[in-house]
C-alpha cells in the first residue's frame, strides 16, 4: 500500500486547533504533531451520505492523498456500525447505527487541555475507542501513567495495534468502563470519551482527593454537557458543566430505539391541557439538556403523521409514562399518561429558565454524593434538580 508523509497534515491540524483556541499548550501541540491520526482509523471509516446511509472507505481502497485528507478532517469519523460492522466488511452504502468513532480532534484536545495535566499525573481513560486520544495522553505523560478501558475487545485490539505502531504500549483493559479499573487506583484524573447518564461512584472512588473527573452527562444524541468535578476528601465531588459536549453513550446505557406505533403508545392519556411552550425548544441544546434534568430517563421522538402534522413525544419506558404534544402557535396541546407527568416537569423547568434570562449550560453547577447528583443554577429552587442514586 502506498503511503504519504502526513506530518504536514498534522502541523496544519495543530495550526487550526490553535487558531480556534482549542490547543493552547506547547506539549499537547507536540503530541498532536507527533501522532498520526490515520493509524487509528483502520480498517476504515463510514462517511454519511445524503440519503442517511453510510459509505464505507478503507485505506487500501482509497487514494493515499484522499485518505490523509479524510483522516485530518475537523470532524468525528465513524469506525463501527451496529456494535460489530467495520468498513472493510462492507462494499456499498448501508444503513446502521454508529457505535464507535474517532472523535473530532477539537473535542479531544479541548478535553485533554481541561484536565490540566502535569508530569507524574496518572490518568484513567474510559472508552479507548480508536486509541487516538490514548496516544496523545501517552505522549504527554508516558505510557506507564495511562490506563484505558474499552468494553469491545475487537475495538480494543485495533487500538492496541495502532498504539504499538506509534511506540506506545499502555494499560488497555477490556471490561465495563462503568466499574472503572481499581488495579492502579487512585488516579489523578479520570476522563470519559463516552456519555453517561450520571458519573458512576466507581470513578469518584478511584480518583485522588483534589483530582478531576471529566465526563459527558446525558443520554440524548445532543443536549449533553461536559461535567468537570473535583473530588473532595470526604468522597463527594463538586464542579460544573463546562459546556456542550457530544459523545456516544456508554453501551450499557444506550437507549433502545422506540419502535411500533407511537400513537398507540400514547392512545390513553390521563390528562389533556393546553401548553404555551413550543416543543421545538427541545431541539435546542440548552433546553434539551434541561429537559433531561427535569425528566431523567425520558426519550424524545418527533414524528410526522400521514396528514403532515408534527407530533412531539416524550416517553419514559422505565416509569411507563408519556407526553404527546400537538398543534401550532396558540393551539398547542399536551396529553400525558402514566405515573410521571413528564411535560409538567419540563414545562416548569423551561419556564423558570426563561424567566431567569436563559442562563448558559456553563452556569449549571453539579455536586455528587453517594446518595445523589444535584444540579443547580444559582439559588433558584425551581432551577435545582436532584437525581437520587440510592
ROBA-924926 format. One record per residue (C-alpha): residue number from 1; residue in one letter; x, y, z. Coordinates in nm, 3 decimals. Each point is the difference from the previous one (the first is absolute). Example, Ala and Ser with C-alpha at 12.3 -4.5 7.8 and 13.67 -1.06 7.14 Angstrom:
! residues 2
[vovo 1,"a",[1.230,-0.450,0.780]]
[vovo 2,"s",[0.137,0.344,-0.066]]
END
This chain:
! residues 390
[vovo 1,"x",[0.000,0.000,0.000]]
[vovo 2,"x",[0.136,0.342,-0.098]]
[vovo 3,"x",[0.029,0.240,0.292]]
[vovo 4,"x",[0.070,0.370,0.024]]
[vovo 5,"x",[0.170,0.213,0.262]]
[vovo 6,"x",[-0.278,0.147,0.216]]
[vovo 7,"x",[0.222,0.227,0.207]]
[vovo 8,"x",[-0.121,0.307,-0.195]]
[vovo 9,"x",[-0.360,-0.106,0.069]]
[vovo 10,"x",[0.075,-0.029,0.372]]
[vovo 11,"x",[0.163,0.344,0.010]]
[vovo 12,"x",[-0.295,0.148,-0.188]]
[vovo 13,"x",[-0.242,-0.166,0.243]]
[vovo 14,"x",[0.196,0.142,0.295]]
[vovo 15,"x",[-0.008,0.345,-0.162]]
[vovo 16,"x",[-0.379,-0.015,-0.043]]
[vovo 17,"x",[-0.057,-0.121,0.354]]
[vovo 18,"x",[0.228,0.272,0.136]]
[vovo 19,"x",[-0.171,0.273,-0.202]]
[vovo 20,"x",[-0.340,-0.118,0.126]]
[vovo 21,"x",[0.116,0.011,0.362]]
[vovo 22,"x",[-0.028,-0.375,0.061]]
[vovo 23,"x",[0.374,-0.066,0.017]]
[vovo 24,"x",[0.195,0.226,0.235]]
[vovo 25,"x",[0.294,-0.190,0.154]]
[vovo 26,"x",[0.324,-0.068,-0.190]]
[vovo 27,"x",[0.028,-0.356,0.139]]
[vovo 28,"x",[-0.342,-0.098,-0.130]]
[vovo 29,"x",[0.074,0.165,-0.334]]
[vovo 30,"x",[0.312,-0.217,-0.023]]
[vovo 31,"x",[-0.215,-0.306,0.071]]
[vovo 32,"x",[-0.244,0.093,-0.277]]
[vovo 33,"x",[0.285,0.052,-0.247]]
[vovo 34,"x",[0.161,-0.332,0.099]]
[vovo 35,"x",[-0.313,-0.221,-0.013]]
[vovo 36,"x",[-0.116,-0.131,-0.340]]
[vovo 37,"x",[-0.380,-0.001,0.025]]
[vovo 38,"x",[-0.027,-0.219,-0.313]]
[vovo 39,"x",[0.145,-0.297,0.190]]
[vovo 40,"x",[-0.299,0.012,0.235]]
[vovo 41,"x",[-0.257,-0.020,-0.280]]
[vovo 42,"x",[0.071,-0.356,-0.113]]
[vovo 43,"x",[-0.154,-0.200,-0.150]]
[vovo 44,"x",[-0.206,0.294,-0.131]]
[vovo 45,"x",[-0.275,0.253,0.058]]
[vovo 46,"x",[-0.361,0.060,-0.096]]
[vovo 47,"x",[-0.091,0.337,-0.151]]
[vovo 48,"x",[-0.363,0.123,0.003]]
[vovo 49,"x",[-0.193,0.012,-0.326]]
[vovo 50,"x",[-0.281,0.235,-0.103]]
[vovo 51,"x",[-0.256,-0.280,0.039]]
[vovo 52,"x",[0.091,-0.063,0.367]]
[vovo 53,"x",[0.216,-0.304,-0.063]]
[vovo 54,"x",[0.369,-0.065,0.056]]
[vovo 55,"x",[0.263,-0.035,-0.274]]
[vovo 56,"x",[0.293,-0.227,0.094]]
[vovo 57,"x",[0.354,0.113,-0.078]]
[vovo 58,"x",[0.322,-0.189,0.073]]
[vovo 59,"x",[0.363,0.109,-0.032]]
[vovo 60,"x",[0.063,-0.288,-0.242]]
[vovo 61,"x",[-0.278,0.112,-0.235]]
[vovo 62,"x",[0.056,0.376,0.019]]
[vovo 63,"x",[0.257,0.226,-0.161]]
[vovo 64,"x",[0.267,0.069,0.267]]
[vovo 65,"x",[-0.033,0.378,-0.036]]
[vovo 66,"x",[-0.378,-0.021,0.038]]
[vovo 67,"x",[0.035,-0.231,0.299]]
[vovo 68,"x",[0.238,0.243,0.170]]
[vovo 69,"x",[-0.242,0.288,-0.062]]
[vovo 70,"x",[-0.284,-0.203,0.154]]
[vovo 71,"x",[0.212,-0.096,0.301]]
[vovo 72,"x",[0.071,0.363,0.087]]
[vovo 73,"x",[-0.347,0.139,-0.048]]
[vovo 74,"x",[-0.133,0.202,0.291]]
[vovo 75,"x",[-0.284,-0.244,0.060]]
[vovo 76,"x",[-0.086,-0.327,0.167]]
[vovo 77,"x",[0.052,-0.305,-0.220]]
[vovo 78,"x",[-0.220,-0.305,0.054]]
[vovo 79,"x",[0.203,-0.320,0.021]]
[vovo 80,"x",[-0.265,-0.258,0.095]]
[vovo 81,"x",[-0.372,-0.058,-0.056]]
[vovo 82,"x",[-0.241,-0.211,0.205]]
[vovo 83,"x",[0.265,-0.110,0.254]]
[vovo 84,"x",[0.186,-0.220,-0.249]]
[vovo 85,"x",[0.019,0.119,-0.362]]
[vovo 86,"x",[0.321,0.165,-0.128]]
[vovo 87,"x",[0.058,0.165,-0.336]]
[vovo 88,"x",[0.206,-0.287,-0.140]]
[vovo 89,"x",[-0.306,-0.226,0.037]]
[vovo 90,"x",[-0.224,0.212,-0.225]]
[vovo 91,"x",[0.017,0.090,-0.368]]
[vovo 92,"x",[-0.298,0.231,-0.051]]
[vovo 93,"x",[-0.172,0.275,0.203]]
[vovo 94,"x",[-0.223,-0.148,0.267]]
[vovo 95,"x",[-0.219,0.094,0.294]]
[vovo 96,"x",[0.120,-0.049,0.355]]
[vovo 97,"x",[0.044,0.150,0.344]]
[vovo 98,"x",[0.346,0.146,0.075]]
[vovo 99,"x",[0.150,-0.172,0.305]]
[vovo 100,"x",[0.365,0.106,-0.011]]
[vovo 101,"x",[0.180,0.299,-0.147]]
[vovo 102,"x",[0.311,0.214,0.000]]
[vovo 103,"x",[-0.119,0.314,0.175]]
[vovo 104,"x",[0.060,0.338,-0.161]]
[vovo 105,"x",[0.355,0.115,0.085]]
[vovo 106,"x",[-0.130,0.330,0.140]]
[vovo 107,"x",[-0.199,-0.188,0.264]]
[vovo 108,"x",[0.287,-0.235,0.082]]
[vovo 109,"x",[0.261,0.271,0.055]]
[vovo 110,"x",[-0.245,0.229,0.184]]
[vovo 111,"x",[-0.074,-0.275,0.250]]
[vovo 112,"x",[0.368,-0.077,0.051]]
[vovo 113,"x",[0.069,0.371,0.053]]
[vovo 114,"x",[-0.284,0.007,0.256]]
[vovo 115,"x",[0.171,-0.276,0.202]]
[vovo 116,"x",[0.288,0.239,0.081]]
[vovo 117,"x",[0.254,-0.281,-0.009]]
[vovo 118,"x",[0.343,0.020,0.163]]
[vovo 119,"x",[0.300,-0.233,-0.005]]
[vovo 120,"x",[-0.061,-0.304,0.217]]
[vovo 121,"x",[-0.379,0.011,-0.020]]
[vovo 122,"x",[-0.177,-0.332,-0.049]]
[vovo 123,"x",[-0.308,-0.016,-0.224]]
[vovo 124,"x",[-0.283,-0.249,-0.034]]
[vovo 125,"x",[-0.168,0.031,-0.339]]
[vovo 126,"x",[-0.345,-0.154,-0.039]]
[vovo 127,"x",[-0.066,-0.121,-0.357]]
[vovo 128,"x",[0.319,-0.045,-0.198]]
[vovo 129,"x",[-0.186,0.012,-0.331]]
[vovo 130,"x",[0.246,0.036,-0.285]]
[vovo 131,"x",[0.281,0.079,0.244]]
[vovo 132,"x",[0.088,0.343,-0.143]]
[vovo 133,"x",[-0.066,0.187,0.325]]
[vovo 134,"x",[0.183,-0.277,0.188]]
[vovo 135,"x",[0.306,0.059,-0.218]]
[vovo 136,"x",[-0.007,0.374,0.072]]
[vovo 137,"x",[-0.019,-0.072,0.375]]
[vovo 138,"x",[0.289,-0.247,-0.024]]
[vovo 139,"x",[0.209,0.258,-0.185]]
[vovo 140,"x",[-0.067,0.253,0.277]]
[vovo 141,"x",[0.036,-0.217,0.310]]
[vovo 142,"x",[0.177,-0.318,-0.105]]
[vovo 143,"x",[-0.178,-0.327,-0.060]]
[vovo 144,"x",[0.056,-0.124,0.357]]
[vovo 145,"x",[-0.227,0.276,0.130]]
[vovo 146,"x",[-0.295,-0.067,-0.232]]
[vovo 147,"x",[-0.262,-0.273,0.040]]
[vovo 148,"x",[-0.279,-0.029,-0.256]]
[vovo 149,"x",[-0.317,-0.213,0.012]]
[vovo 150,"x",[-0.198,-0.123,-0.302]]
[vovo 151,"x",[-0.307,-0.224,0.023]]
[vovo 152,"x",[0.033,-0.137,-0.357]]
[vovo 153,"x",[0.294,-0.244,-0.032]]
[vovo 154,"x",[0.025,0.046,-0.377]]
[vovo 155,"x",[0.015,0.378,0.034]]
[vovo 156,"x",[0.259,-0.036,0.277]]
[vovo 157,"x",[0.215,-0.230,-0.215]]
[vovo 158,"x",[0.002,0.249,-0.289]]
[vovo 159,"x",[0.087,0.285,0.237]]
[vovo 160,"x",[0.285,-0.202,0.152]]
[vovo 161,"x",[0.141,-0.076,-0.346]]
[vovo 162,"x",[-0.005,0.370,-0.094]]
[vovo 163,"x",[0.153,0.103,0.333]]
[vovo 164,"x",[0.286,-0.244,-0.051]]
[vovo 165,"x",[0.069,0.154,-0.341]]
[vovo 166,"x",[0.041,0.337,0.167]]
[vovo 167,"x",[0.241,-0.148,0.254]]
[vovo 168,"x",[-0.244,-0.022,0.292]]
[vovo 169,"x",[-0.112,-0.305,0.193]]
[vovo 170,"x",[-0.226,0.122,0.277]]
[vovo 171,"x",[-0.235,-0.181,0.238]]
[vovo 172,"x",[-0.300,-0.069,-0.223]]
[vovo 173,"x",[-0.265,-0.193,0.189]]
[vovo 174,"x",[-0.307,-0.168,-0.150]]
[vovo 175,"x",[-0.297,0.025,0.234]]
[vovo 176,"x",[-0.290,0.208,0.124]]
[vovo 177,"x",[0.113,0.360,0.016]]
[vovo 178,"x",[-0.272,0.081,0.252]]
[vovo 179,"x",[0.191,-0.201,0.257]]
[vovo 180,"x",[0.324,0.186,-0.062]]
[vovo 181,"x",[0.329,-0.182,0.054]]
[vovo 182,"x",[0.109,-0.024,0.364]]
[vovo 183,"x",[0.326,-0.182,-0.069]]
[vovo 184,"x",[0.200,0.322,-0.028]]
[vovo 185,"x",[-0.226,0.233,0.195]]
[vovo 186,"x",[-0.012,0.262,0.123]]
[vovo 187,"x",[0.049,0.209,-0.312]]
[vovo 188,"x",[0.066,0.371,-0.024]]
[vovo 189,"x",[-0.239,0.035,-0.292]]
[vovo 190,"x",[-0.290,-0.201,-0.140]]
[vovo 191,"x",[-0.126,0.090,-0.347]]
[vovo 192,"x",[-0.284,-0.163,-0.193]]
[vovo 193,"x",[-0.033,0.009,-0.377]]
[vovo 194,"x",[-0.359,-0.125,0.019]]
[vovo 195,"x",[-0.319,0.144,0.143]]
[vovo 196,"x",[-0.156,-0.124,0.326]]
[vovo 197,"x",[-0.330,0.077,0.167]]
[vovo 198,"x",[0.191,0.089,0.314]]
[vovo 199,"x",[0.359,-0.032,0.114]]
[vovo 200,"x",[0.050,-0.346,0.159]]
[vovo 201,"x",[0.106,-0.015,0.363]]
[vovo 202,"x",[0.285,-0.232,-0.102]]
[vovo 203,"x",[0.163,0.287,-0.191]]
[vovo 204,"x",[-0.023,0.229,0.304]]
[vovo 205,"x",[0.142,-0.266,0.232]]
[vovo 206,"x",[0.294,-0.064,-0.234]]
[vovo 207,"x",[0.101,0.367,-0.016]]
[vovo 208,"x",[0.238,0.157,0.251]]
[vovo 209,"x",[-0.136,0.280,0.221]]
[vovo 210,"x",[0.062,0.316,-0.201]]
[vovo 211,"x",[-0.008,-0.200,-0.323]]
[vovo 212,"x",[-0.228,0.059,-0.297]]
[vovo 213,"x",[-0.274,-0.200,-0.167]]
[vovo 214,"x",[-0.095,0.121,-0.349]]
[vovo 215,"x",[-0.301,-0.163,-0.165]]
[vovo 216,"x",[-0.293,0.074,-0.228]]
[vovo 217,"x",[-0.336,-0.034,0.176]]
[vovo 218,"x",[-0.330,-0.059,-0.176]]
[vovo 219,"x",[-0.153,-0.264,-0.222]]
[vovo 220,"x",[-0.129,0.183,-0.309]]
[vovo 221,"x",[0.207,0.028,-0.317]]
[vovo 222,"x",[0.008,0.375,0.064]]
[vovo 223,"x",[-0.069,0.211,0.307]]
[vovo 224,"x",[0.273,-0.162,0.210]]
[vovo 225,"x",[0.252,0.186,0.214]]
[vovo 226,"x",[0.363,-0.043,0.097]]
[vovo 227,"x",[0.023,-0.031,0.379]]
[vovo 228,"x",[0.327,0.086,0.174]]
[vovo 229,"x",[0.004,-0.082,0.371]]
[vovo 230,"x",[0.266,-0.001,0.269]]
[vovo 231,"x",[0.000,-0.284,0.252]]
[vovo 232,"x",[-0.003,0.104,0.367]]
[vovo 233,"x",[0.162,-0.170,0.299]]
[vovo 234,"x",[-0.337,-0.136,0.115]]
[vovo 235,"x",[-0.070,-0.176,-0.331]]
[vovo 236,"x",[-0.242,0.260,-0.133]]
[vovo 237,"x",[0.073,0.195,-0.318]]
[vovo 238,"x",[-0.090,0.349,-0.115]]
[vovo 239,"x",[0.030,0.196,-0.321]]
[vovo 240,"x",[-0.201,0.118,-0.295]]
[vovo 241,"x",[-0.108,-0.068,-0.353]]
[vovo 242,"x",[0.273,0.171,-0.201]]
[vovo 243,"x",[-0.183,0.002,-0.333]]
[vovo 244,"x",[-0.178,-0.208,-0.263]]
[vovo 245,"x",[0.150,-0.339,-0.079]]
[vovo 246,"x",[-0.102,-0.285,-0.227]]
[vovo 247,"x",[0.110,-0.362,0.033]]
[vovo 248,"x",[-0.158,-0.336,-0.069]]
[vovo 249,"x",[-0.163,-0.143,0.313]]
[vovo 250,"x",[0.182,-0.271,0.190]]
[vovo 251,"x",[-0.147,-0.318,-0.145]]
[vovo 252,"x",[-0.163,-0.128,0.316]]
[vovo 253,"x",[-0.200,0.324,0.021]]
[vovo 254,"x",[-0.088,0.054,-0.366]]
[vovo 255,"x",[-0.373,0.053,-0.051]]
[vovo 256,"x",[-0.175,-0.269,-0.195]]
[vovo 257,"x",[-0.172,0.170,-0.295]]
[vovo 258,"x",[-0.375,0.018,0.045]]
[vovo 259,"x",[-0.184,-0.200,-0.262]]
[vovo 260,"x",[-0.358,-0.082,-0.086]]
[vovo 261,"x",[-0.296,0.235,-0.019]]
[vovo 262,"x",[0.090,0.303,0.211]]
[vovo 263,"x",[-0.354,0.136,-0.018]]
[vovo 264,"x",[-0.126,-0.327,0.146]]
[vovo 265,"x",[0.245,0.033,0.289]]
[vovo 266,"x",[-0.155,0.338,0.076]]
[vovo 267,"x",[-0.360,-0.097,-0.070]]
[vovo 268,"x",[-0.126,0.011,0.358]]
[vovo 269,"x",[0.100,0.321,0.178]]
[vovo 270,"x",[-0.090,0.080,0.357]]
[vovo 271,"x",[-0.008,0.374,-0.063]]
[vovo 272,"x",[-0.025,0.243,-0.291]]
[vovo 273,"x",[0.058,0.375,0.015]]
[vovo 274,"x",[0.136,0.298,-0.194]]
[vovo 275,"x",[0.369,0.089,0.023]]
[vovo 276,"x",[0.164,0.327,-0.090]]
[vovo 277,"x",[0.348,-0.142,-0.059]]
[vovo 278,"x",[0.107,-0.089,-0.352]]
[vovo 279,"x",[0.129,-0.361,-0.003]]
[vovo 280,"x",[0.248,0.109,-0.269]]
[vovo 281,"x",[0.200,0.141,0.293]]
[vovo 282,"x",[0.109,-0.355,0.073]]
[vovo 283,"x",[0.206,-0.003,-0.319]]
[vovo 284,"x",[0.224,0.274,0.145]]
[vovo 285,"x",[0.301,-0.106,0.207]]
[vovo 286,"x",[-0.060,0.171,0.335]]
[vovo 287,"x",[-0.376,-0.073,0.017]]
[vovo 288,"x",[0.077,-0.361,-0.095]]
[vovo 289,"x",[0.254,-0.023,0.281]]
[vovo 290,"x",[-0.246,0.150,0.249]]
[vovo 291,"x",[-0.271,-0.239,-0.116]]
[vovo 292,"x",[0.222,-0.294,0.090]]
[vovo 293,"x",[0.053,0.152,0.345]]
[vovo 294,"x",[-0.372,0.052,0.048]]
[vovo 295,"x",[-0.108,-0.337,-0.142]]
[vovo 296,"x",[0.295,-0.241,0.033]]
[vovo 297,"x",[-0.052,-0.316,-0.198]]
[vovo 298,"x",[-0.233,0.161,-0.255]]
[vovo 299,"x",[0.060,-0.050,-0.372]]
[vovo 300,"x",[-0.096,0.263,-0.258]]
[vovo 301,"x",[-0.166,-0.103,-0.326]]
[vovo 302,"x",[-0.135,0.229,-0.272]]
[vovo 303,"x",[-0.234,-0.158,-0.253]]
[vovo 304,"x",[-0.204,0.113,-0.301]]
[vovo 305,"x",[-0.346,-0.145,-0.053]]
[vovo 306,"x",[-0.150,-0.099,-0.335]]
[vovo 307,"x",[-0.180,0.336,0.002]]
[vovo 308,"x",[0.329,0.187,0.030]]
[vovo 309,"x",[-0.048,0.099,0.364]]
[vovo 310,"x",[0.308,0.001,0.223]]
[vovo 311,"x",[-0.025,-0.163,0.340]]
[vovo 312,"x",[0.256,0.008,0.277]]
[vovo 313,"x",[0.017,-0.282,0.252]]
[vovo 314,"x",[0.180,-0.052,0.327]]
[vovo 315,"x",[0.007,-0.364,0.106]]
[vovo 316,"x",[0.138,-0.135,0.326]]
[vovo 317,"x",[-0.012,-0.380,-0.037]]
[vovo 318,"x",[0.126,-0.067,0.355]]
[vovo 319,"x",[-0.282,0.204,0.154]]
[vovo 320,"x",[-0.253,-0.097,-0.270]]
[vovo 321,"x",[-0.079,0.367,-0.058]]
[vovo 322,"x",[-0.042,0.215,-0.308]]
[vovo 323,"x",[-0.079,0.350,-0.121]]
[vovo 324,"x",[-0.130,0.078,-0.349]]
[vovo 325,"x",[0.009,0.357,-0.131]]
[vovo 326,"x",[-0.199,0.112,-0.303]]
[vovo 327,"x",[-0.118,0.321,-0.165]]
[vovo 328,"x",[0.149,0.329,-0.114]]
[vovo 329,"x",[0.037,0.348,0.149]]
[vovo 330,"x",[-0.286,0.081,0.234]]
[vovo 331,"x",[-0.159,-0.345,-0.018]]
[vovo 332,"x",[0.261,-0.232,0.145]]
[vovo 333,"x",[-0.130,-0.292,0.201]]
[vovo 334,"x",[0.177,-0.248,0.227]]
[vovo 335,"x",[-0.144,-0.342,0.084]]
[vovo 336,"x",[0.171,-0.187,0.286]]
[vovo 337,"x",[-0.026,-0.351,0.137]]
[vovo 338,"x",[0.164,-0.213,0.266]]
[vovo 339,"x",[0.116,0.069,0.354]]
[vovo 340,"x",[0.249,0.274,-0.102]]
[vovo 341,"x",[-0.136,0.326,-0.150]]
[vovo 342,"x",[0.299,0.044,-0.228]]
[vovo 343,"x",[-0.103,0.323,-0.171]]
[vovo 344,"x",[-0.102,0.166,0.326]]
[vovo 345,"x",[0.356,-0.040,0.128]]
[vovo 346,"x",[0.154,0.115,-0.330]]
[vovo 347,"x",[-0.235,0.296,-0.033]]
[vovo 348,"x",[0.076,0.118,0.354]]
[vovo 349,"x",[0.374,-0.024,-0.061]]
[vovo 350,"x",[0.004,0.173,-0.339]]
[vovo 351,"x",[-0.230,0.277,0.122]]
[vovo 352,"x",[0.223,0.064,0.302]]
[vovo 353,"x",[0.306,-0.001,-0.227]]
[vovo 354,"x",[-0.158,0.254,-0.236]]
[vovo 355,"x",[-0.105,0.224,0.289]]
[vovo 356,"x",[0.357,-0.014,0.135]]
[vovo 357,"x",[0.131,0.143,-0.326]]
[vovo 358,"x",[0.093,-0.330,-0.167]]
[vovo 359,"x",[0.331,-0.070,0.177]]
[vovo 360,"x",[0.259,-0.200,-0.190]]
[vovo 361,"x",[0.086,-0.365,0.049]]
[vovo 362,"x",[0.327,0.110,0.163]]
[vovo 363,"x",[-0.206,0.154,0.283]]
[vovo 364,"x",[-0.113,-0.347,0.112]]
[vovo 365,"x",[0.174,-0.112,0.320]]
[vovo 366,"x",[0.029,-0.365,0.103]]
[vovo 367,"x",[0.054,-0.167,0.338]]
[vovo 368,"x",[0.038,-0.377,0.030]]
[vovo 369,"x",[-0.046,-0.201,0.319]]
[vovo 370,"x",[-0.056,-0.369,0.062]]
[vovo 371,"x",[-0.374,0.071,0.008]]
[vovo 372,"x",[-0.060,0.238,-0.290]]
[vovo 373,"x",[0.114,0.218,-0.287]]
[vovo 374,"x",[-0.127,0.352,0.063]]
[vovo 375,"x",[-0.003,0.256,-0.281]]
[vovo 376,"x",[-0.086,0.366,0.051]]
[vovo 377,"x",[0.011,0.342,-0.160]]
[vovo 378,"x",[0.049,0.270,0.260]]
[vovo 379,"x",[-0.222,-0.008,0.306]]
[vovo 380,"x",[-0.333,-0.031,-0.182]]
[vovo 381,"x",[-0.177,-0.307,0.147]]
[vovo 382,"x",[-0.182,-0.049,-0.331]]
[vovo 383,"x",[0.338,-0.043,-0.169]]
[vovo 384,"x",[0.120,-0.279,0.225]]
[vovo 385,"x",[-0.023,-0.370,-0.086]]
[vovo 386,"x",[0.092,-0.293,0.226]]
[vovo 387,"x",[0.056,-0.337,-0.164]]
[vovo 388,"x",[0.007,-0.263,0.272]]
[vovo 389,"x",[0.246,-0.285,-0.041]]
[vovo 390,"x",[-0.123,-0.212,0.291]]
END
